[in-house]
């Protein structure tokens, strides 16, 4: 079996490549000139040079594929146009090419995000029947891409996946949390209890492949996450035990978070790079319940988490220590 992965040089995509290689797939990885291949170096992958608008190289590759795993996307952009170009227009282009050169494709799998649906508005987690209500431009652009993918469901098999917060080895986002905690500081946003769903990157990669190989997933969407949602006090207690470190808890009022986000966004106007913390990110991280249900994925795909949160946190922390990142 041959599979193309977009975003293969990144965090989730590189783990997906590892899992597909373990299953003896021929793995093709889309690679931009500026992309680091450090997570793929020395592995039996084939590179496709270009980006999601390199139509000639994409066409030559996709016509030979059995699966297309579309993982690439833009999570930071300075403008609305940047998000839509990187998430919606790129997905639309990839679908058009795929339909043109390989209408008999076994499956097109789109890795979207919980952000496309939005946070839970009640104590019930969102599921596949929840009417999407994204709260950020990123979420809106991913939902628009989902709608484009779904419009191809009668042309070839498609599946949409919505992971929540993903963590694990190679990730640089949750790394900041562990680094700060290691230094003795546990920053918590707001004074209310916030819950979030999580997924360990290896479990996510397994779930992505399950969705690709299962005929049950044709024309469907799924949330892939741990069975339980956790609040930040639980996450902090677990981190403290694994690091053997007690940290001072500092609660940051939402007003302070928004003030910092506003200033960061203001200063980013003088930089080529978008601010890591901007107003939309503030809106994202101050929500009460970024919580979703994996019941459909378990029932229809046989999805299961191989590791508990404690086990997967330990694997992540041990990897960070081996890499001297913490």
C-alpha positions in Angstrom: 0.0 0.0 0.0 1.2 3.5 -0.8 0.3 6.5 1.3 1.0 10.2 0.9 1.3 12.3 4.0 1.1 16.1 4.0 2.6 17.6 7.0 4.8 14.6 7.5 7.8 16.6 8.7 5.8 18.0 11.6 4.8 16.6 15.0 1.7 14.5 14.2 2.6 13.7 10.6 6.0 12.3 11.5 4.4 9.9 14.1 1.9 8.9 11.4 4.8 8.1 9.1 6.4 5.9 11.7 3.2 4.0 12.3 2.6 3.5 8.5 6.2 2.3 8.1 5.6 -0.3 10.9 2.7 -1.6 8.8 4.9 -1.9 5.8 3.3 0.9 3.8 5.3 2.8 1.1 5.3 6.2 2.7 5.6 9.4 0.6 6.1 12.7 2.4 5.4 16.1 1.0 8.4 18.3 1.9 8.9 22.0 1.4 12.4 23.4 0.9 12.3 25.1 4.2 11.1 22.1 6.2 13.3 20.3 8.6 13.3 16.5 8.1 15.0 15.6 11.4 12.1 13.3 12.6 12.2 11.4 9.2 15.9 11.3 8.5 17.3 7.7 8.1 13.8 6.3 7.7 12.5 4.5 4.6 10.3 7.3 3.3 10.2 8.9 -0.1 10.0 12.7 -0.4 7.8 14.7 -2.7 9.3 18.1 -3.0 6.9 21.0 -3.0 3.9 22.3 -1.1 0.1 22.0 -1.2 0.0 24.2 -4.4 2.8 22.3 -6.2 0.3 20.8 -8.6 2.7 19.0 -11.0 4.6 17.1 -8.3 1.4 16.4 -6.3 -0.3 15.0 -9.4 2.6 12.8 -10.3 2.6 11.3 -6.7 -1.1 11.1 -6.0 -2.0 9.2 -9.1 0.0 6.3 -7.7 -1.3 6.4 -4.1 -3.8 4.2 -2.3 -4.3 6.7 0.6 -3.9 10.4 1.1 -3.4 11.5 4.7 -3.9 15.3 4.8 -2.3 16.4 8.1 -0.7 19.7 7.1 -2.4 22.9 8.1 -1.8 26.5 9.4 -2.3 27.0 13.2 -0.8 30.5 13.2 -1.3 33.3 10.8 -1.3 37.1 10.9 -4.5 37.4 8.8 -7.8 35.7 8.0 -6.5 35.2 4.5 -3.5 33.4 5.8 -5.6 30.9 7.7 -8.0 30.3 4.8 -5.1 29.9 2.3 -3.3 27.4 4.5 -6.3 25.4 5.6 -9.2 25.8 3.2 -7.7 26.7 -0.2 -4.9 24.2 0.2 -7.3 21.4 1.0 -9.6 22.3 -1.9 -6.6 22.2 -4.3 -5.5 18.8 -2.9 -9.0 17.4 -3.4 -9.3 18.7 -6.9 -5.9 17.2 -7.9 -6.8 13.9 -6.2 -10.2 13.6 -8.0 -8.6 14.5 -11.3 -5.6 12.0 -11.2 -6.9 9.3 -8.9 -10.7 9.0 -8.6 -10.2 5.4 -7.4 -8.3 6.4 -4.3 -9.1 4.0 -1.4 -9.4 6.9 1.1 -8.8 10.6 1.6 -8.3 11.3 5.3 -8.4 14.8 6.6 -7.0 15.6 10.0 -9.0 18.6 11.2 -9.4 19.8 14.8 -11.8 20.1 17.7 -11.5 23.8 17.0 -13.7 23.3 13.9 -16.6 22.3 16.1 -15.9 24.6 19.0 -15.9 24.1 22.8 -18.7 22.3 24.7 -21.4 24.7 25.8 -22.7 22.5 28.5 -21.3 19.7 30.7 -22.0 17.3 27.9 -19.0 16.8 25.6 -19.4 17.7 21.9 -19.8 14.8 19.5 -20.3 14.2 15.8 -23.9 15.4 16.1 -23.0 18.7 17.6 -23.7 21.7 15.3 -20.3 23.3 14.8 -19.7 26.7 16.2 -16.0 27.6 15.9 -14.9 30.6 17.9 -11.6 31.4 16.1 -10.6 32.1 12.6 -8.4 29.0 12.7 -11.5 27.0 13.7 -13.6 28.6 11.0 -11.0 27.8 8.3 -10.8 24.2 9.4 -14.5 23.8 9.3 -14.6 25.3 5.8 -12.0 22.7 4.8 -14.1 20.0 6.4 -17.1 21.0 4.3 -15.0 20.9 1.1 -13.8 17.4 2.0 -17.3 16.2 2.8 -18.5 17.5 -0.6 -16.3 14.9 -2.3 -17.9 12.0 -0.3 -19.7 10.7 -3.5 -16.6 11.0 -5.6 -14.2 8.9 -3.5 -14.1 7.8 0.1 -13.3 10.5 2.6 -13.0 10.7 6.4 -12.7 13.7 8.7 -10.9 13.5 12.1 -11.1 16.0 14.8 -8.4 15.6 17.5 -8.4 17.9 20.5 -5.1 19.0 22.2 -2.3 16.6 21.1 0.8 15.9 23.1 3.8 13.6 23.0 7.4 13.3 22.0 8.5 15.9 19.4 5.8 18.4 20.4 7.0 21.9 21.3 3.7 23.3 22.6 3.1 21.3 25.8 6.9 21.3 26.3 6.6 24.9 27.5 4.1 23.8 30.2 6.5 21.1 31.5 9.6 23.5 31.3 7.7 26.1 33.3 6.6 23.5 35.8 10.1 22.2 36.2 11.2 25.7 37.1 8.7 25.7 39.9 5.8 27.6 38.4 2.3 26.4 37.5 0.4 29.1 35.7 -3.4 28.5 35.6 -5.7 30.7 33.5 -8.7 32.1 35.4 -10.3 31.2 38.7 -12.9 28.7 37.3 -12.4 25.0 36.6 -11.5 24.4 33.0 -11.7 20.9 31.4 -10.0 19.7 28.2 -9.8 16.5 26.2 -6.4 15.3 25.2 -4.9 12.7 23.0 -1.4 11.1 23.0 0.2 11.4 19.6 0.8 7.7 19.2 -2.8 6.9 20.0 -3.8 9.5 17.5 -1.6 8.1 14.8 -3.1 4.7 15.4 -6.6 6.1 15.2 -5.8 8.0 11.9 -4.7 4.7 10.3 -7.8 2.9 11.7 -10.0 5.5 10.0 -8.0 5.1 6.8 -8.3 1.4 6.6 -11.9 1.0 7.9 -14.8 1.0 5.4 -17.0 2.1 8.3 -15.4 5.5 8.2 -16.4 6.4 4.6 -18.1 9.8 4.6 -17.8 10.0 8.4 -16.2 12.3 11.0 -14.7 11.3 14.3 -13.2 12.7 17.5 -10.1 10.9 18.7 -9.3 11.5 22.4 -8.8 10.0 25.8 -11.9 8.6 27.4 -11.9 11.2 30.2 -11.5 14.9 30.1 -9.2 16.5 32.7 -9.0 19.8 34.5 -5.8 21.7 35.1 -5.6 20.9 38.8 -5.6 17.2 37.8 -3.0 17.8 35.1 -0.9 19.8 37.6 -1.0 17.1 40.2 0.0 14.4 37.7 2.9 16.6 36.4 4.1 17.3 39.9 4.3 13.6 40.7 6.1 12.7 37.4 8.6 15.5 37.6 9.1 15.1 41.4 8.6 18.8 41.6 6.2 21.1 43.5 5.3 24.2 41.7 3.7 27.4 42.9 0.3 27.8 41.4 -0.4 31.3 39.9 -3.8 32.0 38.6 -3.9 34.6 35.8 -7.2 36.5 35.5 -8.7 36.5 32.1 -8.2 40.2 31.9 -4.5 39.8 32.3 -4.4 37.1 29.6 -6.3 39.3 27.2 -4.0 42.3 28.0 -0.9 40.3 27.2 -2.5 38.9 24.0 -3.4 42.4 22.9 0.1 43.7 23.4 1.6 40.6 21.7 -0.6 41.1 18.7 0.2 44.8 18.6 4.0 44.1 18.5 3.6 41.3 16.0 2.6 44.0 13.5 6.3 44.9 13.3 7.3 41.3 12.8 7.0 38.9 9.9 5.8 36.1 12.3 2.4 36.0 13.9 2.1 36.3 17.6 1.9 33.0 19.5 -0.5 34.6 22.0 -3.0 36.9 20.2 -6.6 37.9 21.0 -8.1 34.8 19.3 -5.7 32.5 21.2 -6.8 34.3 24.4 -10.4 33.5 23.5 -9.4 29.9 22.9 -7.6 29.3 26.2 -10.1 31.0 28.4 -13.0 28.6 27.4 -14.4 26.3 30.2 -14.8 23.1 28.3 -12.7 22.0 25.3 -14.2 18.5 25.7 -15.3 15.9 23.1 -16.5 12.3 23.0 -14.7 9.4 21.4 -17.7 7.0 21.7 -18.3 6.9 17.9 -14.7 6.2 17.1 -14.6 3.4 19.6 -17.8 1.8 18.3 -17.2 2.1 14.6 -13.4 2.0 14.3 -12.3 0.1 17.3 -10.3 3.1 18.5 -8.7 2.7 21.9 -6.1 4.5 23.9 -3.1 2.2 24.6 -1.9 4.5 27.4 -3.4 6.3 30.3 -2.8 10.0 30.7 -0.2 9.2 33.4 1.6 6.7 31.2 1.6 8.9 28.2 2.7 11.9 30.2 5.6 9.8 31.6 6.6 8.7 28.1 6.6 12.3 26.9 8.5 13.7 29.9 11.1 10.9 29.6 11.6 11.7 25.9 12.0 15.4 26.7 14.6 14.5 29.3 16.5 12.3 26.9 16.5 15.1 24.4 17.7 17.5 27.2 14.7 19.7 26.5 13.9 19.7 30.2 
